Amino acid sequence: MPQITEKITSRKNALITQMSKLGERKQRDEVGLFRIDGKKLFAEAKNNGVRIEYVFATREIIDSMGAQLDGCGQVYEVTPDVLLKLTDEKSPEGIVAVAKKLPPRPEPPTEESFRALLLSSIRDPGNVGTIIRSARALGIDRVYLSSDCADVYSPKTLRATMGMLFSQPFEIVGDEYELISRLRLSGCTVYATALGRDAMRLGEFRLPKSTCLVVGNEGHGLSDELISACDGCVIIPMAEGCESLNAAAAATILAWEIRR
């Protein structure tokens, strides 16, 4: 059984008050911590070596999980009412963990084979999370996200990733143009997913072994400037009368095509 640091029964406890603020991006950025809700996400984080600082769990969960909580920093027993203050889940599973943000992963070489997605200004947490989940399933080497994308550490994004955030290499980029230039110089071909510039139909040509596909904002797509920075454009063939796909659905198709 894990060693219990303290039993907390008050929602006004100072630590509980502090940790409850992690639902806000500003607070997560300031302290470098994020929240993990539920047993599945906790298990994925633990299995992937995520540094867990705090665990807040009910007595029932502590008894049932036992040794799974070992090595997790400070473990607090909390009442169900206190747990509700830490999460926005309507029916929490009895455990909330707080972890350090993930350290950057080394970027693999792009000269021979490199498969990547660049998400530009995708604002919906569910879309960002689903794309990360799909990228992990389809073997994408790197997911790049512009700094104005939905936060990968938001509870909604984490839920949508189903824990794949902890094993899918990703990078937040401040300058998309610099990234595209760097990728191209290293031998990676970068395609914007957009109409224009003699856009090629996905599936009708062979993608280079090192390819990055750029996916744009749900409503506005990609800017003309960003499109011009890429090597060319690709489109997903669709039935007549259909103009667009959900960003997550489009990115999943693109990830499959890179894999194929």
Backbone as a ProteinNet text record, in pm:
[ID]
protein_1_A
[PRIMARY]
MPQITEKITSRKNALITQMSKLGERKQRDEVGLFRIDGKKLFAEAKNNGVRIEYVFATREIIDSMGAQLDGCGQVYEVTPDVLLKLTDEKSPEGIVAVAKKLPPRPEPPTEESFRALLLSSIRDPGNVGTIIRSARALGIDRVYLSSDCADVYSPKTLRATMGMLFSQPFEIVGDEYELISRLRLSGCTVYATALGRDAMRLGEFRLPKSTCLVVGNEGHGLSDELISACDGCVIIPMAEGCESLNAAAAATILAWEIRR
[TERTIARY]
83.4	0	87.5	44.6	122.6	114	215.3	213	126.9	28.7	-62	-1.5	12.9	69.6	-25.6	-153.2	-250.8	-390.5	-486.8	-625.8	-687.2	-748.2	-805.9	-957.5	-1025.9	-1172.1	-1239.3	-1160.2	-1217.2	-1188.3	-1290.6	-1274.5	-1196.5	-1183.1	-1111.6	-963.5	-918.5	-777.4	-692.2	-581.3	-499.5	-446.9	-401.9	-349.6	-461	-578.1	-692.2	-730.4	-731.2	-763.2	-663	-535.8	-430.7	-443.4	-462.7	-470	-597.1	-702.8	-828.1	-815	-715.5	-695.3	-628.6	-585.1	-515.9	-608.4	-737.2	-827.8	-807.6	-730.8	-705.6	-567.3	-561.9	-434	-329	-370	-275	-205.5	-281.9	-224	-131.5	-171.4	-85.5	47.8	42.2	164.8	254.3	193.3	272	346.2	280.7	341.3	400.8	376.3	433.9	373.9	250.6	181.8	51.5	0.5	-130.1	-201.8	-331.3	-417.7	-448.4	-454.4	-488.1	-609.5	-720.5	-844.3	-869.5	-893.6	-940	-831.3	-874.8	-781.6	-709.3	-778.5	-713.7	-601.1	-630.8	-526.8	-411.8	-445.8	-341	-250.3	-309	-230.5	-142.1	-197.2	-117.6	-0.2	-25.8	81.3	189.4	150	245.7	327.2	260.3	327.8	428	407.5	497.4	597.3	610.9	714.8	688.9	562.2	529.9	556.3	615.1	648.8	525.2	470.3	349.7	387.6	343.4	378.7	280.5	152.3	48.7	-56.8	-111.9	-228.7	-333.2	-456	-568.9	-670	-699.7	-785.4	-871.5	-986.1	-1073.6	-1016.6	-1063.3	-1016.6	-1040.2	-1154.2	-1187.3	-1085.1	-1047.2	-950.2	-811.9	-773.2	-642.7	-634.6	-740.7	-742.3	-737.6	-805.8	-813.2	-689.2	-625	-509.2	-378.6	-370.3	-255.2	-122.3	-41.3	96.4	104.7	-3.5	-0.9	26.7	3.1	24.2	165.2	243.4	379.8	462.7	554.2	643.3	577	466.1	389.5	398.3	506.7	514.4	424.6	346.1	261	120.6	73.3	-59.4	-150.8	-260.7	-356.5	-487.9	-537.4	-672.4	-769.6	-870.6	-968.9	-1109.7	-1203.1	-1342.8	-1397	-1505.1	-1564.2	-1599.3	-1642.5	-1678.5	-1556.3	-1443.7	-1319.9	-1272.9	-1284	-1241.6	-1318.7	-1446.1	-1528.4	-1476.1	-1409.1	-1354	-1232.4	-1166.3	-1043.9	-1069	-1188	-1213.4	-1344.5	-1355.6	-1483	-1560.3	-1509.9	-1581.9	-1712.7	-1820.7	-1949.3	-1954.3	-1888.8	-1884.7	-1739.6	-1660.1	-1517.7	-1497.2	-1385.6	-1356.3	-1287.3	-1271.4	-1213.6	-1066.1	-1004.8	-862.2	-832.8	-757.4	-704.4	-556.2	-474.1	-329.9	-284.6	-173.3	-112.4	30.7	66.7	197.1	273.6	404.5	490	464.3	467.4	456.4	568.6	541	634.9	756.4	874.9	995.3	998.6	1066.3	1076.5	1147.7	1103.6	1169.3	1262.5	1375.3	1466	1394	1420.5	1358	1438.3	1372.1	1445.3	1496.9	1599.9	1650.8	1545.5	1546.6	1444.7	1497.6	1626.6	1684.6	1626.2	1599.3	1556.7	1405.8	1349.3	1205.9	1155.2	1061.3	1008.9	865	773.9	631.3	578.7	524.4	483.9	355.7	287.5	173.8	204.1	165.7	172.2	30	-15.3	-148.3	-137.3	-207.3	-198.1	-330.5	-326.1	-440.5	-566.4	-550.2	-667	-709.4	-827.8	-867.4	-952.3	-1010.5	-1099.8	-1020.1	-1031.2	-954.5	-984.5	-1111.4	-1147	-1078.4	-1068.4	-999.2	-850.2	-788	-644.3	-617.9	-699.2	-679.6	-700.4	-803.2	-830.2	-718	-664.4	-553.8	-431.2	-400.7	-285.8	-307.8	-428.3	-459.8	-442.7	-493.4	-480.5	-334.9	-260.5	-119.4	-42	-69.9	-2.3	-38.7	-165	-210.8	-150.8	-123.7	-77.3	72.6	143.1	288.8	349.3	284.6	340.3	457	568.4	689.8	680.9	606.2	601.4	472.6	410	299.6	347	348.5	382.6	252.9	249.6	131.4	172	104	130	88.2	146.8	125.8	-17	-96	-235.2	-333.6	-282.9	-372	-428.8	-534.5	-586.5	-475	-473.6	-368.3	-372.5	-259.8	-255.3	-277.1	-255.2	-269	-405.7	-497.2	-630.3	-700.1	-784.5	-854.2	-931.6	-993.3	-1070.6	-979.4	-864.8	-770.9	-718.6	-679.8	-627	-727.1	-854.1	-956.3	-965.8	-958.2	-970.3	-850	-733.4	-615.8	-622.5	-707	-715.2	-578.8	-498.8	-367.9	-254.2	-284.6	-179.6	-84.6	-124.3	-33.3	96.8	89	205.6	307	269	361.9	382.4	300.9	314.8	408.5	522.1	609.9	539.2	549	487.1	575.5	548.4	625.9	537.7	539.6	471.2	568.9	528.9	620.9	570.5	660.9	625.4	625.9	706.7	720.3	701.3	584.8	554.6	641.7	670.2	749.1	892.1	946.5	1081.6	1084.5	981.3	974.1	967.5	879.8	866	998.3	1063.6	1193.1	1295.7	1297.8	1393.2	1366.4	1239.2	1205.6	1246.2	1218.3	1252.4	1403.9	1477.9	1624	1681.9	1610.7	1660	1614.3	1544.2	1505.5	1362.8	1282.3	1141.9	1055.9	965.8	873.7	750.6	713.3	601.9	487.9	371.7	254.1	147.7	88.3	-28.8	-152.5	-244.6	-370	-467.8	-468.7	-547.5	-560.4	-663.7	-678.2	-576.5	-544.6	-454.1	-318.2	-242.9	-107.2	-104.8	-196.9	-201.5	-206.4	-300.6	-314.1	-331.2	-259.3	-264.9	-364.5	-428.5	-527.6	-458.2	-482.3	-422.2	-464.4	-368.8	-395.8	-365.2	-343.1	-314.7	-167.5	-87.3	57	125	252.1	325.8	391.9	361.5	424.9	571.9	659	799	810.1	920.6	938.4	942.9	993.6	992.1	891.2	779.8	669.4	607.6	576.8	497.5	375.5	257.6	133.7	79.1	38.6	-5.7	-157.9	-218.2	-364.1	-403.9	-504	-538.7	-657.8	-685.4	-794.2	-928.4	-1014.6	-1143.2	-1229	-1226.6	-1313.3	-1244.9	-1116.8	-1048.6	-939.7	-908.5	-804	-667.2	-584.6	-448	-439.3	-352.3	-332.4	-257.2	-274.6	-203	-52	-8.2	135.2	191.5	117.9	165.8	164.9	62.1	56.9	177.7	211.9	324.8	457.6	465.6	589.8	612.7	508.6	519	566.4	597.4	642.4	528.5	407.5	292.7	167.9	59	-68.9	-124.9	-195.4	-268.1	-411.3	-503	-642	-688.6	-788	-849.5	-967.1	-967.3	-1079.6	-1209.3	-1315.2	-1444.4	-1555.7	-1667.3	-1782.4	-1832.6	-1895.2	-1947.7	-2049	-2038.7	-2129.3	-2076.2	-1963.2	-1900.9	-1780.5	-1777	-1672.3	-1559.3	-1588.9	-1484.4	-1512	-1410	-1418.7	-1386	-1433	-1388.1	-1236.2	-1172.6	-1025.9	-964.6	-1025	-970.9	-986.1	-1100.7	-1121.7	-1022.5	-1002.8	-908.6	-767.3	-726.2	-590.6	-570	-673	-661.3	-641.1	-714.3	-696	-554.8	-508.1	-372.7	-267.4	-287.4	-193.4	-190.4	-307.1	-313	-240	-258	-193.6	-41.5	7.4	152.2	198.2	123.7	158.8	157.9	55.6	41.9	156.6
-120	0	125.8	230.5	354.8	425.8	504	583	706.8	727.7	840.8	962.5	1071	1193.7	1257.6	1261	1328.3	1293.5	1296.8	1284.9	1424.5	1461.4	1595.1	1582.4	1652	1644.2	1777.9	1884.7	2017.5	2066.4	2116.5	2174.7	2306.6	2364.4	2490.4	2470.3	2345.9	2317.1	2393.5	2450.4	2535.8	2461.5	2337.3	2259.7	2227.8	2192.6	2163.6	2287.7	2401.7	2527.8	2555.9	2534	2557.4	2461.6	2334.4	2233.9	2246.6	2298.7	2313.4	2416.6	2503.8	2606.6	2552.8	2427.2	2370.1	2346	2371.3	2368	2487.1	2586.6	2707.6	2702.5	2735.8	2729.4	2820.3	2939.1	3033.7	2972.5	2905.7	2844.6	2729.4	2648.6	2537.6	2588.9	2697.1	2753.6	2811.7	2872.8	2936.7	2836.4	2724.9	2630.3	2506.7	2490.5	2377	2243.3	2245.6	2123.6	2109.5	1988.2	1966	1853.7	1845.7	1753.7	1630.1	1515.3	1389.4	1331.2	1317.8	1269.7	1123.6	1042.9	906.9	801.7	675.5	563	534.8	544.9	511.7	608.8	738.4	837.5	827.1	800.5	783.2	666.1	552.9	434.6	461.5	530.7	563.4	653.3	751.4	841.4	765	683.5	607.6	512.5	443.6	346.5	412.4	541.6	612.5	701.8	679.9	749.5	895.4	938.4	1077.4	1102.2	1215	1248.2	1298.8	1215.6	1249.6	1305.9	1427.2	1498	1470	1468.4	1450.3	1351.7	1276.4	1193.7	1224.1	1249	1270.1	1159.9	1076.5	961.6	929.4	869.9	826.9	700.1	669.6	549.9	424.4	417.9	299.5	279.2	387.7	378.1	342.9	402.8	371.2	222.7	168.9	26.6	-62.9	-21.8	-107	-97.7	19.6	37.7	-0.2	17.2	-28.7	14.4	-85.2	-60.9	24.8	38.2	122.7	268.4	304	441.8	466.4	361.2	376.7	460.7	539.7	620	741.4	785.5	895.3	1025.6	1045.8	1169.1	1159.9	1262.9	1267.2	1215.5	1121.5	1062.9	1111.4	1172.5	1224.7	1148.2	1106.5	1051.2	1168.5	1169.3	1278	1219.6	1298.3	1257.9	1280.1	1212.7	1235.2	1381.4	1451.6	1592.4	1677.5	1650.5	1722.9	1691.9	1566.8	1527.5	1605.4	1629.8	1703.6	1845.2	1902.9	2037.8	2036.4	1920.9	1912.3	1885.4	1844.4	1799.7	1855.4	1864.2	1902.4	1781.2	1661.8	1539.6	1532.3	1495.9	1485.9	1362.8	1255.7	1133.2	1086.3	1153.4	1118.3	976.3	917.5	778.2	761.2	869.7	856.7	888.5	931.2	964.5	1081.3	1176.9	1288.6	1297.8	1300.2	1314.9	1448.7	1497.1	1620.4	1587.4	1622.7	1582.9	1700.9	1683	1779.9	1774.4	1890.5	1891.5	1808.6	1749.6	1656.9	1730.6	1676.6	1739.8	1720.1	1809	1793.2	1662.8	1600.2	1478.7	1514.6	1445.8	1472.5	1449.7	1537	1523.1	1425.1	1324.5	1227.3	1291.8	1233.5	1287.5	1277.9	1374.2	1377.3	1334.4	1304.9	1279.9	1156.2	1049.5	924.7	905.4	905.7	884	956.8	1047.8	1127.5	1163.1	1130.2	1154.4	1248.9	1362.6	1463.9	1533.6	1588.5	1677.3	1809.1	1919.2	2050.8	2102.3	2125.4	2178.1	2329	2402.3	2548.3	2608.1	2665.4	2739	2654.3	2526.5	2442.1	2465.6	2519.8	2573.6	2478.3	2377.8	2289.8	2180.9	2172.3	2071.7	1928.9	1901.7	1768.1	1732.1	1828.3	1803.6	1778.6	1863.2	1846.5	1710.5	1674.7	1547.5	1428.1	1434.4	1324.1	1309.7	1422.1	1416.3	1351.3	1387	1326.8	1176.1	1138	995	921.6	980.3	918.2	911.9	1018.8	1022.1	910	888.9	780.3	644.7	625.7	497.7	468.8	574.5	556.7	580.3	589	592.4	721.7	833.9	964	997.6	1038.3	1062.4	1187.2	1286.9	1413.5	1487.8	1543.2	1636.3	1772.8	1869	2006.9	2084.7	2171.5	2253.4	2399.2	2485.7	2628.5	2669.1	2775.1	2812.7	2856.9	2886.6	2927.2	2812.3	2689.8	2573.7	2553.7	2475.3	2438.1	2372.5	2397.9	2348	2195.6	2131.6	1985	1934.5	2022	1980.6	2014	2065.8	2091.9	1958.2	1951	1825.2	1771	1859.1	1813.4	1752.2	1814.9	1759.5	1625	1618.1	1493.2	1379.4	1408.4	1304.4	1255.3	1348.4	1310.4	1229.4	1249.9	1171.7	1028.8	1002.4	870.8	826.8	924.5	894.7	887.2	902.1	891.7	1011.3	1119.7	1234	1193.1	1095	1056.3	974.7	927.2	847.9	902.9	998	1057.3	1178.5	1174.5	1292	1413.7	1527.2	1650.2	1768.1	1880.3	2001.7	2123.4	2217.1	2345.1	2440.9	2500.4	2586.7	2730.9	2822.1	2963	3026.6	2972.4	3030.5	2919.9	2912.8	2808.5	2821.8	2945.2	2967.3	2916.6	2941.8	2892.5	2741	2678.4	2532.2	2477.1	2533.7	2485.5	2499.3	2613	2634.5	2531.6	2506.7	2409.6	2268.7	2231.3	2098.5	2083.9	2185.9	2179.5	2171.6	2248.7	2245.4	2109.7	2038.9	1908.4	1793.7	1827	1723.6	1675.2	1739.1	1701	1787.4	1724.2	1797	1836.7	1964	2015.7	2055.4	1994.3	2024.3	2091.1	2196.4	2256.5	2181.5	2154.6	2092.5	2205.2	2244.1	2358.8	2358.2	2424.2	2445.6	2550.1	2545.1	2645.4	2588.4	2666.8	2629.8	2487.9	2460.2	2328.9	2216.1	2226	2128.1	1987.7	1892.8	1753.6	1677.6	1579.2	1500.1	1387.7	1383.7	1282.2	1143	1052.1	916.9	895.2	1004.6	993.1	1014.9	1030.1	1041.9	987.5	956.8	900.2	1011.6	1014.4	1113.4	1077.3	1176.3	1147.1	1076.4	1006.8	933.9	1027.5	1147.1	1247.6	1355.1	1356	1446.3	1505	1633.8	1698.9	1760.3	1728.8	1785.1	1886.2	2002.2	2112.6	2121.2	2117	2120.6	2253	2320.4	2454.2	2462.8	2584.3	2617.2	2564.1	2524.9	2464	2551.6	2682.1	2769.5	2843.4	2878.7	2966.7	2896.7	2774	2704.2	2765.4	2762.3	2814.3	2950.2	3034.8	3166.4	3150.9	3248	3246	3247.2	3319.8	3328.9	3192.7	3120.6	2989.8	2891	2898.1	2810.5	2836	2963.2	2998.5	2948.8	2930.5	2883.7	2734.6	2662.9	2517.4	2483	2355.3	2309.4	2299.5	2280.5	2265.5	2240.3	2209	2186.7	2049.6	1991	1866.8	1884.5	1810.2	1810.2	1666.2	1648	1517.1	1506.9	1410.4	1397.2	1369.8	1440.5	1422.9	1415.2	1359.8	1348.5	1486.7	1495.1	1621.7	1679.6	1806.2	1871.6	1883.2	1816.4	1824.7	1917.8	2015.8	2116.2	2095.3	2032.9	2022.3	1907.5	1876.4	1774.2	1837.6	1775.5	1812.5	1803.1	1894.4	1899.8	1768.1	1706.8	1581	1468.8	1465.2	1362.3	1380	1505.7	1532.4	1492.1	1528.3	1496.1	1345.3	1272.4	1126.6	1065.6	1116	1068.7	1100.9	1220.7	1259.7	1169.9	1140.6	1055.8	915	865.4	732.4	734	842.8	850.3	856.3	929.5	930.8	790.1	723	586.3	491.7	506	416.1	433.9
0	0	0	-74.4	-75.4	58.6	87.4	210.4	188.6	274.6	261.5	330.2	256.8	312.1	413	376.2	460.7	410.4	499.9	459.1	457.9	344.4	329.8	320.6	407.6	411	381.4	368.6	345.9	204.3	137.1	4.2	8.9	128.8	144.9	175.4	179.3	202.4	100.6	144.7	57.8	-64.4	-46	-158.9	-257.9	-207.8	-294.8	-374.7	-308.9	-377.3	-488.2	-459.1	-559.1	-676.8	-647.7	-754.2	-838.6	-778.5	-852.8	-964.9	-955.9	-1058.1	-1184.3	-1182	-1298.5	-1417.1	-1397.6	-1512.6	-1604	-1558.3	-1636.4	-1700.7	-1828.3	-1901.6	-1840.2	-1797.5	-1739.7	-1618.7	-1534.2	-1415	-1452.5	-1548.7	-1592.1	-1645.1	-1721.7	-1777.9	-1668.8	-1568.7	-1463.1	-1376.4	-1343.7	-1249.1	-1317.3	-1448.1	-1519.5	-1480.9	-1432.8	-1392.5	-1469.4	-1479	-1540.2	-1467.7	-1491.2	-1419	-1501.6	-1435.7	-1501	-1429	-1500	-1439.8	-1472.8	-1371.8	-1395.3	-1401.2	-1386.2	-1376.7	-1507.6	-1621.8	-1749.1	-1782.5	-1773	-1802.8	-1702.7	-1577.6	-1477.1	-1514.5	-1553.3	-1589.2	-1710.2	-1811.5	-1930.8	-1893.5	-1807.8	-1765.8	-1690.7	-1597.2	-1515.7	-1603.4	-1695.5	-1782	-1876.7	-1904.3	-1995.8	-1922.5	-1793.4	-1718.1	-1689.7	-1695.8	-1664.7	-1516.1	-1485.9	-1346.5	-1273	-1186.6	-1112.8	-976.8	-950.3	-827.8	-713.8	-747.2	-645.5	-696.2	-602.8	-630	-524	-569.2	-479.1	-509.6	-411.4	-437	-316.3	-345.2	-236.4	-172.8	-53.5	17.5	-64.9	-130.6	-211.6	-323.5	-389.4	-498.8	-445.3	-334.9	-275.4	-242	-185.2	-148.8	-272.5	-379	-497.6	-585.8	-591.3	-678.8	-610.2	-479.6	-403.5	-460.6	-500.1	-544.1	-669.4	-744.4	-864.5	-829.7	-704.4	-662.3	-608.4	-596.5	-547.1	-643.4	-591	-674.7	-736.2	-677.7	-737	-658.5	-587.2	-509.9	-388.5	-364.1	-245.9	-278.4	-196.6	-215.8	-103.6	-141.3	-44.4	-54.4	59.6	64.1	75.3	-12.7	-10.4	-9.9	35.7	31.4	-110.4	-148.3	-280.6	-304.8	-201.5	-216.7	-248.9	-184.3	-213.2	-355.2	-395.8	-531	-637.1	-612.5	-708.9	-733	-634.9	-652.9	-745.6	-757	-835.9	-983.4	-1020.2	-1156.3	-1208.6	-1340.5	-1401.1	-1451	-1419.9	-1454.6	-1374.7	-1442	-1373.8	-1283.3	-1326.6	-1246	-1235.5	-1152.8	-1142.7	-1091.5	-1136.7	-1103.8	-968.7	-896	-763.1	-754.5	-865.9	-861.6	-955.3	-905	-983.3	-951.5	-1055.1	-1036.9	-1093.5	-1045.3	-1095.9	-1135.1	-1258.5	-1312.1	-1369	-1380.3	-1448.2	-1598.6	-1662.9	-1808.7	-1869.2	-1984.7	-2046.6	-2102.5	-2083.3	-2139.8	-2291.3	-2365.4	-2511.1	-2547.1	-2654.9	-2702.8	-2818.1	-2828.7	-2941	-3073.9	-3167.9	-3299.5	-3383.5	-3443.1	-3524.5	-3653	-3714.8	-3841.7	-3951.6	-4043.3	-4148.7	-4285.6	-4294.2	-4426.3	-4495.3	-4421.2	-4483.9	-4477.3	-4359	-4345.9	-4222.6	-4244.3	-4134.7	-4168.6	-4078.5	-4103.3	-3996.1	-4039.1	-3941.4	-3983.2	-3883.7	-3904.4	-3834.8	-3898.1	-3834.9	-3822.5	-3700	-3675	-3657.2	-3742.7	-3740.1	-3691.5	-3572.6	-3517	-3502.1	-3467.4	-3441.1	-3296.5	-3278.5	-3149.4	-3065.1	-3125.7	-3050.1	-2977.9	-2845	-2770.6	-2814.6	-2847	-2892.7	-3022.7	-3114.9	-3241	-3218.5	-3137.6	-3111.5	-3046.8	-2948.4	-2880.9	-2972.6	-3056	-3149.4	-3250.9	-3296.7	-3393.7	-3330	-3208.2	-3138.9	-3122.8	-3088.2	-3073.8	-3206.9	-3314.4	-3446.8	-3491.2	-3463.6	-3502.5	-3434.9	-3308.1	-3235.6	-3293.8	-3326	-3380	-3517.7	-3593.9	-3731.3	-3746.7	-3636	-3641.8	-3690.6	-3664.8	-3703.5	-3609.8	-3667.9	-3588.9	-3501.7	-3547.8	-3474.2	-3507.7	-3405.3	-3425.4	-3377.5	-3468.2	-3433.1	-3414.5	-3316.8	-3291.6	-3280.1	-3354.9	-3337.6	-3196.7	-3147.6	-3007.2	-2978.3	-3083	-3059.9	-3077.9	-3089.5	-3088.2	-2947.8	-2937.2	-2805.8	-2725	-2596.6	-2508.4	-2499.5	-2525.3	-2518.3	-2376.2	-2277.4	-2137.7	-2078.2	-2157.6	-2103.8	-2078.7	-1976.1	-1947.8	-2067.9	-2146.9	-2263.4	-2368.9	-2392.4	-2489.7	-2442	-2315.4	-2260.8	-2272.4	-2242.7	-2254.9	-2398.7	-2494.1	-2634.9	-2682.9	-2622.9	-2664.5	-2612.1	-2512.5	-2448.1	-2395	-2351.4	-2294.1	-2394.6	-2523.2	-2624.8	-2623.3	-2556.3	-2544.9	-2477.6	-2388.6	-2309.3	-2389.8	-2507	-2587.3	-2728.5	-2771.7	-2904.3	-2898.3	-2967.8	-2969.3	-3029.5	-2962.4	-3011.6	-2974.5	-3038.3	-3010.1	-3033.4	-2940.5	-2957.6	-3024.2	-3135.3	-3210.2	-3208.4	-3182.5	-3179.2	-3316.6	-3408.4	-3542.3	-3645.4	-3703.7	-3802.1	-3927.4	-3966.1	-4087	-4067.4	-3949.4	-3920.7	-3922.1	-3865.6	-3864.9	-4006.2	-4089.4	-4227	-4301.8	-4282.9	-4347.8	-4301.1	-4171.7	-4115.6	-4168.5	-4173.8	-4225.5	-4371.6	-4451.1	-4594	-4614.2	-4536	-4548.2	-4509.6	-4421.9	-4377	-4467.4	-4575.6	-4671.3	-4660.8	-4576.4	-4559.3	-4652.1	-4725.6	-4812.3	-4732.9	-4738.8	-4659.3	-4753.2	-4731.7	-4811.5	-4725.9	-4779.1	-4715.9	-4763.5	-4674.4	-4715.8	-4748.7	-4875.7	-4918.7	-5070	-5119	-5262.2	-5308.3	-5435.5	-5489.8	-5524.1	-5600.5	-5643.1	-5700.6	-5791.4	-5856.3	-5753.2	-5661.8	-5554.5	-5610.9	-5552.4	-5595.2	-5508.2	-5568.4	-5497.1	-5420.6	-5290.8	-5206	-5254.3	-5261.2	-5306.5	-5453.5	-5527.7	-5670.7	-5702.1	-5598.2	-5617.6	-5492.7	-5505.1	-5392.2	-5311.9	-5183.6	-5097	-5075.6	-5063.4	-5030.7	-4894.9	-4874.3	-4748.7	-4629.1	-4650.4	-4543.8	-4581.5	-4510.7	-4544.8	-4419.4	-4424.9	-4321.8	-4389.5	-4338.7	-4391.4	-4291.5	-4341.9	-4257.2	-4259.8	-4142.2	-4128	-4064.4	-4123.9	-4079.1	-3985.9	-3946.1	-3854.3	-3904.3	-3808.2	-3841.7	-3933.2	-3911.6	-3989	-4102.3	-4081.1	-4177.2	-4258.4	-4225.4	-4299.3	-4276.5	-4378.9	-4372.5	-4440.3	-4388.1	-4449.5	-4581.3	-4670.7	-4799.2	-4776.3	-4673.1	-4644.6	-4603.6	-4520.1	-4476.1	-4591.4	-4675.4	-4793.5	-4883	-4902.3	-4988.8	-4933.2	-4800.6	-4738.8	-4761.5	-4802.9	-4821.8	-4962.5	-4984.5	-5116.8	-5216.6	-5167.3	-5255.5	-5174.1	-5242.2	-5176.4	-5211.7	-5117.1	-5142	-5092.5	-5155	-5111.8	-5095.4	-5009.5	-4991.3	-5088	-5177.9	-5271.6	-5195.3	-5231.4	-5165.4	-5269.6	-5227.2	-5316.1	-5355.3	-5471.4	-5521.4	-5421.7	-5398.3	-5306	-5164.7	-5135.2	-5003.1	-5011.3	-4924.6	-4932.1	-4832	-4717.8	-4617.3	-4521.7	-4441.4	-4338.1	-4203.3	-4097.4	-3963.7	-3958.7	-3886.4	-3883.4	-3836.2	-3734	-3682	-3783.2	-3854	-3956	-4070.7	-4112.1	-4220.5	-4181.2	-4060	-4014.5	-4004.5	-3965.5	-3957.4	-4095.7	-4193.7	-4331.6	-4379.7	-4349	-4389.8	-4322.9	-4194.7	-4124.2	-4186	-4222.6	-4287.7	-4420.9	-4496.6	-4627.2	-4613.1	-4512.5	-4488.6	-4453	-4367.4	-4326.1	-4445.6	-4530.8	-4646.5	-4744.1
[MASK]
++++++++++++++++++++++++++++++++++++++++++++++++++++++++++++++++++++++++++++++++++++++++++++++++++++++++++++++++++++++++++++++++++++++++++++++++++++++++++++++++++++++++++++++++++++++++++++++++++++++++++++++++++++++++++++++++++++++++++++++++++++++++++++++++++++

